[in-house]
């Protein structure tokens, strides 16, 4: 997958949160996807578990704002962004790894207590 395709997936991810659109989430994640958010917490494994995780995030009213340019290398893209929720803001770096079909098969979110304001 070329860099432009990876960046487009990041844009779709942000769009999913802007529009509370689970269809986008279902489309961009692979059937065997794994989400670790934040790194060190229990992994959400499989499409159903990943979608359940994002349904909760969207229901909480979270929106995303990119805070830097996505960086692509190999089969991955890393990007920084800010999650805004009604009473909280979190600065996060996500890393997506893609499968051969261009679907996200791994998402890791890097943030901790110091990232919350």
C-alpha positions as CSV (number, residue, x, y, z in Angstrom):
1,X,0.0,0.0,0.0
2,X,1.4,3.4,-1.0
3,X,1.7,6.3,1.5
4,X,-1.3,8.1,0.0
5,X,-3.5,5.1,0.7
6,X,-2.3,4.9,4.3
7,X,-2.9,8.6,4.8
8,X,-6.4,8.2,3.3
9,X,-7.2,5.5,5.9
10,X,-6.1,8.0,8.6
11,X,-8.4,10.6,7.1
12,X,-11.3,8.1,7.0
13,X,-10.7,7.2,10.7
14,X,-10.9,10.9,11.7
15,X,-14.1,11.2,9.5
16,X,-15.6,8.2,11.3
17,X,-15.4,10.1,14.6
18,X,-16.6,13.4,13.1
19,X,-19.7,11.7,11.8
20,X,-20.1,8.9,14.4
21,X,-20.0,6.5,11.4
22,X,-19.5,2.9,12.4
23,X,-19.7,1.9,8.7
24,X,-16.3,3.5,8.1
25,X,-14.8,1.7,11.1
26,X,-16.2,-1.6,9.8
27,X,-14.7,-1.0,6.4
28,X,-11.2,0.1,7.4
29,X,-10.4,-2.7,9.9
30,X,-9.5,-6.3,8.9
31,X,-11.5,-9.3,10.1
32,X,-8.6,-10.3,12.3
33,X,-7.8,-6.8,13.5
34,X,-6.2,-6.2,17.0
35,X,-6.6,-2.9,18.9
36,X,-4.5,-2.0,21.9
37,X,-5.7,1.3,23.3
38,X,-3.7,2.3,25.2
39,X,-0.7,0.1,24.8
40,X,-0.4,-2.2,27.8
41,X,-4.2,-2.6,28.2
42,X,-6.2,-5.7,27.1
43,X,-6.2,-6.2,23.4
44,X,-9.5,-6.1,21.5
45,X,-9.1,-9.0,19.0
46,X,-11.3,-9.7,16.0
47,X,-13.6,-7.5,14.0
48,X,-16.6,-7.8,16.4
49,X,-14.5,-6.9,19.5
50,X,-12.8,-4.0,17.6
51,X,-16.2,-2.6,16.4
52,X,-17.6,-2.9,20.0
53,X,-14.7,-0.9,21.3
54,X,-15.3,1.9,18.7
55,X,-19.0,1.9,19.3
56,X,-18.3,2.9,22.8
57,X,-15.8,5.6,21.8
58,X,-18.3,7.1,19.3
59,X,-21.1,6.9,21.8
60,X,-19.0,8.9,24.3
61,X,-18.9,11.8,21.8
62,X,-15.2,11.6,21.1
63,X,-13.9,13.7,18.1
64,X,-10.4,13.6,16.7
65,X,-8.1,16.4,15.4
66,X,-4.8,15.6,13.7
67,X,-2.0,17.5,15.4
68,X,0.8,16.5,13.0
69,X,1.4,15.0,9.6
70,X,1.0,11.2,9.3
71,X,4.4,9.4,8.9
72,X,4.5,6.2,6.7
73,X,7.0,3.4,6.8
74,X,6.8,-0.1,5.5
75,X,3.2,-1.4,6.0
76,X,2.5,1.2,8.8
77,X,1.5,4.7,9.4
78,X,2.0,6.7,12.7
79,X,0.1,9.9,13.5
80,X,-0.5,12.2,16.3
81,X,-3.9,13.6,17.2
82,X,-6.0,15.0,20.0
83,X,-9.2,13.3,21.2
84,X,-11.7,15.7,22.5
85,X,-14.5,14.5,24.7
86,X,-17.0,16.6,26.8
87,X,-14.8,16.8,29.9
88,X,-11.4,15.6,28.7
89,X,-8.8,16.0,26.0
90,X,-6.1,13.3,25.3
91,X,-3.0,13.7,23.1
92,X,-2.3,10.4,21.4
93,X,0.0,8.8,18.9
94,X,-1.6,5.9,16.9
95,X,0.2,3.3,14.8
96,X,-1.8,1.4,12.2
97,X,-0.3,-1.6,10.5
98,X,-2.0,-2.8,7.3
99,X,-2.6,-6.2,5.7
100,X,-2.1,-7.1,2.1
101,X,-5.7,-5.8,1.3
102,X,-5.0,-2.4,2.8
103,X,-7.1,-3.0,5.9
104,X,-5.9,-2.2,9.4
105,X,-4.8,-5.4,11.1
106,X,-3.2,-3.7,14.1
107,X,-3.8,-0.5,15.9
108,X,-1.8,0.6,18.9
109,X,-2.5,3.8,20.8
110,X,0.3,5.4,22.8
111,X,-0.9,7.6,25.6
112,X,-1.0,7.7,29.4
113,X,-2.2,9.8,32.4
114,X,0.3,12.6,31.4
115,X,-1.5,12.8,28.0
116,X,-4.8,13.8,29.6
117,X,-5.9,17.4,30.2
